[in-house]
């Protein structure tokens, strides 16, 4: 049991450390833990909703399953948690902070989902799950957090960026799942380039967000510390 738990949560912690250490001004670990926990708890209501749709045979098509059941429902709940817990928080005071907190929520979700999957299907899937589903959740979080950061740091196009913080992850998540739903063989031929492109864009977003500097009182405290 410990092996399943370790294999399930280790990729999320490793990715979280990567994105956290890229931050020029480190965020409070207590708040990071809180967002990670909220993301983890999201798994259970989302599973209940998805099961309800599936049991009633409402979603027969691969497109609806990918973009509605997976993309929209999962990313909406992450987006909602960010808006409710983080967006108006005083520690969210830099563009890159949006990425850190959105990734934390996403990886909390991914960690629990991964543990449940490995318990059900076997620990031999641990490496594949780490490379694809877990990392994809983190990268969707980067896209979400990037636009939340833009919305927080500038009043210009604020509501548009808040909307993009939801729409872009939904489209990316839906596309990821649609590839898995429709390509029954040689799915790696499509999924590997998709993931490479996603990493490339995410790293550019991280670099851009880290260049943005403001001088709020709380950030000055971070610099002095």
Phi, psi and omega per residue, in radians:
X1 nan -0.717 3.110
X2 -1.086 -0.628 3.131
X3 -1.126 -0.738 3.115
X4 -1.104 -0.781 -3.117
X5 -1.119 -0.777 -3.123
X6 -1.132 -0.803 -3.141
X7 -1.137 -0.540 -3.125
X8 -1.320 -0.663 -3.014
X9 -1.676 -0.385 -3.077
X10 -1.017 -0.784 3.135
X11 -1.070 -0.650 3.134
X12 -1.141 -0.751 3.128
X13 -1.153 -0.691 3.140
X14 -1.122 -0.780 3.114
X15 -1.175 -0.667 3.114
X16 -1.076 -0.732 3.108
X17 -1.092 -0.705 3.133
X18 -1.051 -0.888 -3.103
X19 -1.236 -0.602 -3.142
X20 -1.160 -0.763 -3.093
X21 -1.285 -0.257 3.058
X22 -1.352 -0.243 -3.121
X23 -1.267 2.301 3.129
X24 -1.218 -0.517 3.126
X25 -2.195 1.846 -3.015
X26 -1.116 2.524 -3.099
X27 -1.606 2.719 3.133
X28 -1.086 2.284 -3.075
X29 -1.132 -0.537 3.127
X30 -1.095 -0.736 3.122
X31 -1.243 -0.619 3.064
X32 -1.067 -0.796 3.120
X33 -1.086 -0.654 -3.139
X34 -1.121 -0.801 -3.132
X35 -1.179 -0.666 3.099
X36 -1.085 -0.738 3.138
X37 -1.146 -0.740 3.092
X38 -1.039 -0.756 3.109
X39 -1.078 -0.712 3.129
X40 -1.109 -0.728 -3.114
X41 -1.208 -0.367 3.131
X42 -1.114 -0.439 -3.068
X43 -0.965 -0.712 -2.973
X44 -1.282 -0.828 3.055
X45 -1.145 -0.581 3.122
X46 -1.171 -0.734 3.091
X47 -1.061 -0.673 3.133
X48 -1.129 -0.782 3.132
X49 -1.117 -0.803 -3.126
X50 -1.108 -0.679 3.108
X51 -1.121 -0.693 3.125
X52 -1.065 -0.775 3.101
X53 -1.105 -0.749 -3.098
X54 -1.197 -0.737 -3.118
X55 -1.109 -0.567 -3.141
X56 -1.533 0.062 3.139
X57 0.970 0.625 -3.136
X58 -1.364 -0.490 -3.022
X59 -2.072 1.529 3.136
X60 -1.562 -0.560 -3.050
X61 -1.418 2.587 3.109
X62 -1.104 -0.610 -3.125
X63 -1.111 -0.823 -3.123
X64 -1.156 -0.741 3.121
X65 -1.076 -0.701 -3.081
X66 -1.289 -0.853 -3.007
X67 -1.579 -0.435 3.113
X68 -1.695 -1.065 -3.054
X69 -1.126 -0.744 -3.114
X70 -1.628 -1.048 -3.029
X71 -1.088 -1.050 -3.025
X72 -1.204 -0.865 -3.056
X73 -1.121 -0.849 -3.093
X74 -1.161 -0.798 -3.089
X75 -1.277 -0.534 3.092
X76 -1.115 -0.779 -3.131
X77 -1.124 -0.681 3.070
X78 -1.100 -0.793 3.122
X79 -1.037 -0.754 -3.127
X80 -1.117 -0.771 3.114
X81 -1.059 -0.742 3.116
X82 -1.058 -0.821 -3.127
X83 -1.082 -0.704 -3.040
X84 -1.359 -0.679 -2.999
X85 -1.719 -0.682 -2.906
X86 -1.889 -0.683 -2.890
X87 -0.966 -0.681 -3.119
X88 -1.755 0.175 -3.129
X89 -1.298 2.495 -3.090
X90 -1.160 -0.437 3.132
X91 -1.384 -0.169 3.030
X92 -1.533 1.470 -3.011
X93 -2.298 0.351 3.062
X94 -2.622 2.711 -3.080
X95 -1.009 -0.802 -3.072
X96 -1.189 -0.408 3.107
X97 -0.991 -0.619 3.117
X98 -1.032 -0.702 3.120
X99 -1.150 -0.797 -3.102
X100 -1.027 -0.832 -3.070
X101 -1.294 -0.648 3.104
X102 -1.158 -0.692 3.085
X103 -1.139 -0.671 3.123
X104 -1.076 -0.798 3.091
X105 -1.069 -0.804 -3.102
X106 -1.118 -0.703 -3.117
X107 -1.312 -0.497 3.000
X108 -1.061 -0.796 3.081
X109 -1.079 -0.832 -3.077
X110 -1.107 -0.629 -3.109
X111 -1.112 -0.850 -3.130
X112 -1.172 -0.751 3.104
X113 -1.025 -0.701 -3.127
X114 -1.187 -0.755 3.111
X115 -1.045 -0.796 3.141
X116 -1.106 -0.682 3.140
X117 -1.141 -0.781 -3.117
X118 -1.162 -0.636 3.077
X119 -1.088 -0.653 -3.071
X120 -1.408 -0.695 -2.963
X121 -1.919 -0.257 3.094
X122 2.022 2.570 -3.067
X123 -1.250 -0.245 3.141
X124 -1.142 -0.242 3.109
X125 -1.583 0.081 -3.008
X126 -1.042 -0.776 -3.091
X127 -1.175 -0.798 3.127
X128 -1.071 -0.732 3.124
X129 -1.121 -0.667 3.130
X130 -1.156 -0.716 -3.080
X131 -1.276 -0.558 -3.026
X132 -1.958 -1.308 -3.056
X133 -1.065 -0.790 -3.074
X134 -1.167 -0.833 -3.133
X135 -1.173 -0.571 3.117
X136 -1.139 -0.696 3.076
X137 -1.035 -0.737 3.122
X138 -1.081 -0.728 -3.100
X139 -1.250 -0.616 3.007
X140 -1.070 -0.648 3.088
X141 -1.121 -0.645 3.092
X142 -1.050 -0.805 -3.130
X143 -1.104 -0.741 3.114
X144 -1.108 -0.867 -3.094
X145 -1.151 -0.568 3.115
X146 -1.047 -0.802 -3.112
X147 -1.337 -0.551 3.009
X148 -1.101 -0.692 3.102
X149 -1.090 -0.732 3.093
X150 -1.104 -0.705 -3.141
X151 -1.139 -0.672 -3.089
X152 -1.292 -0.644 -3.033
X153 -1.455 -0.311 -3.100
X154 -2.480 2.378 3.092
X155 -1.331 -0.287 -3.138
X156 -1.222 2.185 -3.136
X157 1.006 0.546 -3.087
X158 -1.017 -0.891 -3.061
X159 -1.210 -0.545 3.083
X160 -1.137 -0.726 3.120
X161 -1.205 -0.612 3.063
X162 -1.104 -0.685 3.093
X163 -1.177 -0.747 3.114
X164 -1.105 -0.531 3.099
X165 -1.076 -0.384 3.065
X166 -1.686 -0.827 -3.002
X167 -1.119 -0.779 -3.068
X168 -1.133 -0.845 3.064
X169 -1.055 -0.642 3.118
X170 -1.070 -0.813 -3.125
X171 -1.145 -0.734 3.134
X172 -1.176 -0.777 3.131
X173 -1.106 -0.774 3.126
X174 -1.089 -0.714 3.119
X175 -1.116 -0.763 3.109
X176 -0.992 -0.872 -3.115
X177 -1.208 -0.580 -3.140
X178 -1.133 -0.651 3.073
X179 -1.059 -0.807 -3.127
X180 -1.178 -0.573 -3.107
X181 -1.294 -0.630 -2.963
X182 -1.787 -0.446 -3.133
X183 -1.695 1.809 -3.039
X184 -1.446 -0.461 3.112
X185 -2.325 2.637 -3.137
X186 0.991 0.622 -3.126
X187 -1.164 -0.364 3.121
X188 -1.135 -0.483 -3.134
X189 -1.065 -0.600 3.101
X190 -1.605 -0.682 -3.006
X191 -1.275 -0.643 -3.134
X192 -1.108 -0.857 3.070
X193 -1.065 -0.628 3.102
X194 -1.071 -0.787 -3.128
X195 -1.201 -0.676 3.109
X196 -1.096 -0.773 3.102
X197 -1.097 -0.682 3.137
X198 -1.137 -0.757 3.084
X199 -1.093 -0.728 -3.128
X200 -1.063 -0.844 3.141
X201 -1.148 -0.723 -3.117
X202 -1.099 -0.735 3.134
X203 -1.145 -0.624 3.068
X204 -1.169 -0.702 3.091
X205 -1.093 -0.727 3.125
X206 -1.093 -0.765 -3.134
X207 -1.107 -0.759 3.122
X208 -1.107 -0.795 -3.114
X209 -1.120 -0.627 -3.104
X210 -1.262 -0.299 3.121
X211 -1.418 -0.336 -3.094
X212 -1.334 2.153 -3.102
X213 -2.166 2.310 3.004
X214 -2.156 3.028 -3.068
X215 -2.274 0.991 3.076
X216 -1.371 2.764 3.137
X217 -0.965 -0.732 -3.111
X218 -1.183 -0.589 3.109
X219 -1.266 -0.597 3.068
X220 -1.067 -0.644 3.094
X221 -1.116 -0.665 3.102
X222 -1.087 -0.747 -3.115
X223 -1.132 -0.773 -3.107
X224 -1.165 -0.579 3.135
X225 -1.201 nan nan
